[in-house]
Amino acid sequence: MNIKRGLIFSFLLYVVSFGLFSGIQSFMGGQMSLSGYGLFWVINIPVVLGLCKWYFKMEAPTLNKGFMLGVFALIVGVLLDAILLSISSSAASVPFQQMAMELYGDWRFYVALAEVLLLTTYAGFEFDGTYTKPE
């Protein structure tokens, strides 16, 4: 796994997903309903697959590499969440645990995580060597 490209992939995925989620939440009036999450999940498919295509441009895709990319992206995402939650909780004077429970206590959040893992694994399996730099 190319760590540098993996970090860039993970950071871009986090930023785009965060912006997409925030935009949908704002459009829905501040509360994310199941239909809002559904819209997020659908729009997230081309985002993840597009970023995967970029990542696998320099490395031959395989099922295992796709799975490992997904695991790596989820780990980086959790670390970025922890940083943002720490900053947000101190700025808003809300306990870190309360903010973390709001984020990690929703089953729909875990569906989004599973979607990322499944899509990166699928991309590793399905993408052929088209536009991939030979090793």
Beta strands, then each sheet from edge to edge (+ up, - down):
end
